[in-house]
C-alpha cells in the first residue's frame, strides 16, 4: 500500500515525504583432533583423514589450518611440539577451522605412557595460550572441540574430556573408534562419557583382536565384518577406514593404507546411511547432521542417533543418566553449550531475532559472565568482520547446572547491510572465553521503514535533494505533475543511510512532485 505523509513544494518541483510501497545450515569455527592407537602413527591414516575434512562440500569456508601435535618424553616429562601441516593463518581464515593430527607414536607401545598421561599433555596443549604463536595468545579450547580417537586413542580422547572437564571446558563432540584401552599399560580399565561431553558417538566391532566395545551414553553403531578394506582379520583397522569413508565421500576413497571401492560403498553402510554420506562424520558440527534424530540406522534396537546427546541435563533430547559425573570440575571456564535461532531465519532488518541458548558458567551461581552475540560474514570469530547484536551479563550456574536462555537481538537497520550472515556467541568470564556458532544462517532483508526526501535545492537546470533510507533498500523516485500519473525517474539501491539525487530539468518542464517508494 502507499502511505503519504507530507508534500513539500519548491517552485516548479515538490518532494513527497514518507511514501512507501509495502510490498540455510551453517557451521562455524572449531577444532577437530584425530589420534591413533597402540603402535600407530599419524602418517598411516590420521593425516589422510585430516586432509579430507576441508575438501568436503559442506566445509564452512575456502581455507583452514592443519597442525600435527607430537607428544614425546624428555626425562620424566612429556612435552608437545607443533608442526604446521597445511592451510593458512588461523586468525584470518574464512572457516576458522583448525584440524589437528595428534601423534604419540613414540609412547604408544610397551614402555611408553598411559592414555591418561597422553591425555593430560594433550589437554594442556589445548588450554595453552603460547603453544601456537599464530593464535596470538588465544587458546584452542576457546573453540568447539571434536575429539576423535581409535583403539587406545579412544581412551586418550575420553581422558582428554575428563582433563578438560576438570577446569570446566565442555567437549562438543567425542568420537571413539573401536575403543581398546590397555590396562597393562596403565590405561583406565573403564571408558566413560563424562558430563562435559555434549555429543558422543562410538563405532565398534568384536570380530577380531583387538575388539572394541559399546560405550554407555553414546550413539553406538556396531560394525559387522567389513570385507574388502584392510586384509582379512583386520576389522580393528577397518573401523577407522569405515569412518574415513564418512569423511571422504569419493569412490574410491583411500586412507593411505587401504581403499573403499564401490563394493564397500554398497555393503558397509545401511540404506539410511546412504553409502556413508549420512553416517559417522555427518554428525559433526561440520557435517551438520541431525544429532537429535531418533532414527536407528543399523535397525530397530541397534542404537538411536540421539542416544549420544548429553541427558544429564535436558539440552533438547530429554533427561537421563547417560553421563558420568566428573571427578573434579573447578568451573574456571565459561561454556556456550547450544545456540540456535528460535524463529525463522529470514528476518526484516530492524525486527527482533529470537535466539535460544544453553550455557554453563562459573565456579558458583554467584559468578557472572558477559554474553555477546554477533552477525558474521564468515565462520571465523577472530578475523574482525563481525557486527555485535547484543551484549549482556549472565548469572552463573556453577559447575553442576546448565541454564537455558531465550532472548531477542535486534539488528540495527542503519548499520547492517541486508544479506545472509552466520550467528555466533561469545561467553566470557574474566580472561577466558568460549565461542559457538548457531547451525542456522540468518538472512536479513531490507528494512520496511519509509524513505524520506530531504533538503530540496534548485540550482541552474538541476534539482538536487537527499534520499534518506536504510542500507539495502531499493528505492524508486517517481514524478507526477497532477498526482494522477506517476513516472519512474531513478532507482537506487542504498549502500548507506543517504544518497544525493540530482535531476536535470528545463524551464519548459511542467511543475512536478516527487515521491520515494520501496520496491522489491
ZAMARGU-4260 file (C-alpha; in steps of 0.2 Angstrom, whole numbers, plus 5000, padded with zeros to 4 digits):
<rodrens>
0) 5000/5000/5000 | 5005/5018/4999 | 5007/5029/5014 | 5009/5048/5010 | 5013/5059/5025
5) 5018/5076/5018 | 5020/5086/5002 | 5033/5100/5001 | 5033/5112/4986 | 5048/5120/4979
10) 5045/5131/4964 | 5041/5120/4950 | 5046/5105/4959 | 5040/5097/4976 | 5045/5082/4987
15) 5033/5069/4993 | 5039/5063/5010 | 5036/5047/5018 | 5029/5037/5004 | 5032/5018/5005
20) 5027/5004/4994 | 5025/4989/5006 | 5027/4976/4995 | 5101/4889/5027 | 5113/4877/5038
25) 5130/4885/5043 | 5144/4878/5053 | 5157/4888/5062 | 5174/4888/5068 | 5180/4873/5078
30) 5195/4861/5082 | 5195/4843/5076 | 5208/4832/5084 | 5211/4815/5077 | 5223/4802/5085
35) 5229/4784/5083 | 5231/4769/5095 | 5244/4756/5100 | 5259/4756/5089 | 5251/4768/5077
40) 5256/4785/5070 | 5248/4799/5061 | 5256/4796/5043 | 5247/4780/5040 | 5228/4785/5041
45) 5226/4800/5053 | 5234/4814/5042 | 5225/4807/5026 | 5208/4809/5036 | 5213/4826/5042
50) 5217/4831/5024 | 5200/4826/5018 | 5190/4836/5030 | 5192/4853/5021 | 5188/4845/5004
55) 5171/4841/5009 | 5157/4851/5000 | 5149/4856/5017 | 5165/4863/5024 | 5161/4881/5030
60) 5174/4890/5020 | 5188/4890/5007 | 5203/4890/5019 | 5208/4882/5036 | 5223/4877/5046
65) 5231/4860/5049 | 5243/4855/5063 | 5252/4840/5069 | 5254/4839/5088 | 5268/4827/5093
70) 5269/4821/5111 | 5286/4814/5116 | 5296/4812/5133 | 5311/4821/5139 | 5317/4813/5155
75) 5301/4811/5166 | 5292/4825/5157 | 5280/4824/5142 | 5281/4839/5130 | 5272/4844/5114
80) 5279/4851/5098 | 5268/4858/5084 | 5271/4857/5065 | 5261/4866/5053 | 5254/4853/5040
85) 5244/4865/5029 | 5232/4879/5027 | 5234/4897/5032 | 5233/4909/5046 | 5220/4903/5059
90) 5216/4921/5064 | 5211/4926/5046 | 5204/4910/5038 | 5186/4911/5032 | 5181/4895/5040
95) 5190/4897/5057 | 5193/4878/5057 | 5208/4870/5065 | 5212/4852/5062 | 5225/4843/5072
100) 5233/4826/5070 | 5239/4820/5087 | 5255/4809/5086 | 5260/4800/5101 | 5268/4786/5092
105) 5285/4785/5102 | 5275/4782/5118 | 5260/4772/5111 | 5268/4754/5114 | 5277/4745/5128
110) 5287/4756/5139 | 5278/4771/5133 | 5264/4781/5143 | 5247/4778/5148 | 5232/4785/5139
115) 5229/4796/5154 | 5246/4803/5153 | 5245/4807/5135 | 5228/4815/5138 | 5234/4826/5151
120) 5248/4833/5140 | 5236/4835/5125 | 5223/4844/5136 | 5236/4856/5142 | 5241/4859/5124
125) 5223/4864/5120 | 5222/4875/5135 | 5239/4884/5132 | 5240/4902/5126 | 5258/4901/5120
130) 5259/4884/5111 | 5254/4891/5094 | 5261/4909/5091 | 5250/4911/5076 | 5235/4911/5088
135) 5241/4927/5096 | 5238/4921/5114 | 5222/4913/5110 | 5218/4895/5116 | 5212/4881/5105
140) 5200/4877/5119 | 5190/4893/5116 | 5183/4884/5101 | 5171/4869/5100 | 5181/4853/5101
145) 5178/4837/5092 | 5190/4823/5098 | 5192/4808/5088 | 5202/4793/5094 | 5205/4775/5088
150) 5209/4760/5099 | 5220/4766/5113 | 5217/4783/5106 | 5199/4782/5110 | 5204/4780/5128
155) 5216/4796/5125 | 5201/4807/5119 | 5190/4801/5133 | 5203/4805/5146 | 5206/4822/5137
160) 5187/4826/5140 | 5190/4822/5159 | 5205/4833/5160 | 5196/4847/5151 | 5181/4845/5162
165) 5192/4847/5177 | 5194/4865/5173 | 5176/4867/5166 | 5178/4865/5147 | 5165/4856/5138
170) 5169/4844/5123 | 5157/4847/5110 | 5159/4830/5101 | 5168/4814/5106 | 5170/4801/5093
175) 5178/4784/5098 | 5183/4771/5085 | 5184/4753/5091 | 5189/4759/5109 | 5203/4747/5117
180) 5211/4754/5132 | 5226/4743/5138 | 5226/4740/5157 | 5243/4733/5157 | 5250/4750/5150
185) 5241/4760/5164 | 5225/4765/5154 | 5209/4766/5164 | 5200/4750/5164 | 5183/4758/5161
190) 5180/4771/5147 | 5167/4784/5151 | 5157/4798/5143 | 5159/4812/5155 | 5146/4825/5160
195) 5155/4839/5150 | 5153/4829/5133 | 5139/4836/5123 | 5138/4823/5110 | 5146/4806/5109
200) 5146/4793/5096 | 5155/4776/5096 | 5159/4764/5081 | 5165/4747/5086 | 5167/4728/5081
205) 5171/4712/5091 | 5176/4700/5077 | 5194/4702/5078 | 5208/4706/5091 | 5208/4719/5097
210) 5189/4720/5099 | 5181/4736/5103 | 5166/4739/5114 | 5150/4748/5116 | 5150/4763/5127
215) 5136/4769/5139 | 5130/4786/5134 | 5135/4786/5116 | 5126/4783/5099 | 5133/4766/5097
220) 5135/4759/5079 | 5140/4741/5078 | 5150/4736/5063 | 5149/4719/5056 | 5164/4711/5047
225) 5170/4723/5034 | 5177/4714/5019 | 5187/4721/5006 | 5196/4735/5015 | 5211/4730/5025
230) 5217/4712/5024 | 5207/4698/5032 | 5207/4698/5051 | 5210/4717/5052 | 5192/4723/5057
235) 5201/4734/5070 | 5209/4744/5056 | 5193/4743/5045 | 5184/4753/5059 | 5194/4769/5056
240) 5193/4765/5037 | 5174/4765/5039 | 5174/4782/5047 | 5186/4788/5034 | 5173/4784/5021
245) 5160/4795/5030 | 5173/4810/5029 | 5178/4807/5011 | 5163/4803/5000 | 5173/4799/4985
250) 5174/4782/4977 | 5187/4776/4978 | 5192/4783/4994 | 5209/4779/5002 | 5217/4782/5019
255) 5235/4779/5013 | 5234/4760/5018 | 5218/4754/5011 | 5204/4758/4999 | 5185/4759/4999
260) 5178/4754/4982 | 5160/4754/4975 | 5158/4737/4983 | 5162/4743/5000 | 5150/4758/4997
265) 5136/4746/4994 | 5139/4734/5008 | 5147/4743/5023 | 5133/4755/5026 | 5114/4753/5028
270) 5102/4761/5016 | 5098/4775/5029 | 5117/4779/5030 | 5117/4782/5011 | 5134/4773/5007
275) 5142/4783/5021 | 5137/4801/5017 | 5124/4800/5030 | 5134/4792/5044 | 5149/4795/5055
280) 5157/4812/5052 | 5140/4818/5046 | 5135/4821/5064 | 5150/4833/5067 | 5147/4851/5068
285) 5155/4852/5050 | 5144/4838/5044 | 5128/4846/5051 | 5118/4830/5053 | 5103/4830/5065
290) 5110/4823/5081 | 5093/4824/5089 | 5086/4811/5077 | 5078/4796/5084 | 5082/4786/5069
295) 5091/4769/5071 | 5102/4767/5056 | 5108/4749/5060 | 5090/4743/5063 | 5077/4743/5077
300) 5085/4741/5094 | 5103/4744/5087 | 5105/4762/5093 | 5097/4779/5090 | 5107/4793/5084
305) 5100/4804/5099 | 5107/4792/5111 | 5123/4801/5110 | 5116/4818/5116 | 5120/4823/5134
310) 5105/4820/5145 | 5112/4824/5162 | 5103/4840/5159 | 5089/4842/5146 | 5098/4850/5132
315) 5084/4846/5120 | 5084/4827/5120 | 5076/4824/5137 | 5085/4820/5153 | 5093/4804/5159
320) 5108/4795/5167 | 5119/4794/5151 | 5134/4803/5158 | 5147/4800/5172 | 5150/4814/5184
325) 5167/4822/5183 | 5178/4818/5197 | 5183/4837/5198 | 5176/4852/5190 | 5183/4869/5195
330) 5171/4879/5184 | 5185/4890/5178 | 5179/4891/5160 | 5163/4898/5154 | 5153/4887/5140
335) 5140/4890/5127 | 5133/4873/5126 | 5120/4876/5112 | 5115/4891/5102 | 5100/4892/5090
340) 5089/4904/5080 | 5072/4901/5089 | 5062/4908/5074 | 5063/4910/5055 | 5080/4913/5048
345) 5073/4926/5036 | 5071/4942/5046 | 5067/4960/5041 | 5081/4971/5047 | 5076/4980/5062
350) 5065/4967/5068 | 5069/4956/5084 | 5078/4940/5081 | 5073/4926/5093 | 5088/4916/5100
355) 5089/4902/5112 | 5104/4895/5121 | 5111/4884/5135 | 5126/4889/5145 | 5137/4884/5160
360) 5146/4897/5169 | 5157/4900/5185 | 5163/4890/5200 | 5147/4895/5209 | 5130/4903/5205
365) 5136/4920/5212 | 5148/4921/5197 | 5144/4932/5182 | 5149/4932/5164 | 5147/4943/5148
370) 5137/4936/5133 | 5140/4944/5116 | 5130/4939/5100 | 5137/4943/5083 | 5132/4943/5065
375) 5147/4937/5055 | 5152/4937/5037 | 5161/4921/5038 | 5164/4907/5050 | 5179/4914/5060
380) 5176/4924/5076 | 5193/4930/5076 | 5195/4940/5059 | 5185/4955/5065 | 5172/4956/5051
385) 5158/4953/5063 | 5145/4965/5070 | 5139/4964/5088 | 5120/4962/5090 | 5118/4960/5109
390) 5129/4961/5125 | 5123/4957/5142 | 5128/4950/5159 | 5123/4932/5163 | 5122/4925/5180
395) 5132/4910/5185 | 5126/4892/5186 | 5140/4883/5195 | 5148/4868/5188 | 5134/4856/5192
400) 5120/4865/5182 | 5116/4871/5165 | 5105/4886/5162 | 5093/4890/5147 | 5091/4907/5140
405) 5079/4914/5127 | 5082/4932/5121 | 5079/4944/5106 | 5093/4953/5097 | 5088/4967/5086
410) 5099/4971/5071 | 5102/4990/5068 | 5095/4993/5050 | 5105/5009/5048 | 5122/5000/5052
415) 5120/4982/5045 | 5118/4978/5026 | 5104/4966/5022 | 5112/4949/5017 | 5115/4932/5024
420) 5125/4930/5040 | 5131/4917/5052 | 5127/4920/5070 | 5139/4916/5084 | 5140/4919/5103
425) 5155/4923/5114 | 5153/4919/5133 | 5167/4927/5143 | 5172/4926/5161 | 5187/4936/5165
430) 5202/4931/5154 | 5193/4916/5147 | 5180/4915/5133 | 5172/4902/5123 | 5164/4903/5106
435) 5149/4894/5097 | 5141/4897/5080 | 5122/4893/5078 | 5119/4879/5065 | 5107/4890/5055
440) 5111/4905/5044 | 5101/4921/5046 | 5096/4932/5031 | 5092/4950/5034 | 5080/4958/5021
445) 5079/4977/5019 | 5070/4987/5032 | 5052/4992/5029 | 5055/5010/5036 | 5049/5023/5024
450) 5062/5033/5014 | 5062/5052/5015 | 5066/5065/5003 | 5075/5080/5011 | 5084/5097/5008
455) 5077/5101/4990 | 5088/5114/4981 | 5085/5121/4963 | 5102/5126/4955 | 5103/5131/4937
460) 5094/5117/4927 | 5097/5104/4941 | 5086/5099/4955 | 5095/5092/4970 | 5089/5083/4985
465) 5094/5070/4998 | 5087/5052/4999 | 5087/5046/5017 | 5083/5027/5018 | 5090/5011/5026
470) 5105/5002/5019 | 5100/4988/5007 | 5083/4996/5002 | 5079/4998/4984 | 5071/5015/4981
475) 5062/5021/4966 | 5060/5040/4964 | 5044/5044/4954 | 5037/5061/4947 | 5020/5067/4944
480) 5013/5083/4938 | 4995/5080/4944 | 4995/5066/4957 | 4986/5055/4945 | 5000/5048/4934
485) 5017/5043/4942 | 5033/5041/4931 | 5049/5032/4937 | 5064/5044/4937 | 5078/5035/4945
490) 5080/5019/4956 | 5094/5017/4969 | 5099/5003/4980 | 5105/5011/4996 | 5123/5007/5001
495) 5122/5018/5016 | 5109/5029/5026 | 5108/5043/5012 | 5111/5047/4994 | 5112/5063/4984
500) 5100/5063/4970 | 5102/5076/4955 | 5089/5078/4942 | 5091/5088/4926 | 5076/5099/4921
505) 5072/5114/4910 | 5061/5129/4912 | 5049/5122/4899 | 5046/5107/4910 | 5029/5107/4919
510) 5028/5108/4938 | 5030/5092/4946 | 5030/5082/4963 | 5042/5068/4968 | 5040/5054/4980
515) 5051/5039/4985 | 5044/5021/4986 | 5052/5005/4992 | 5052/4992/4979 | 5056/4973/4980
</rodrens>
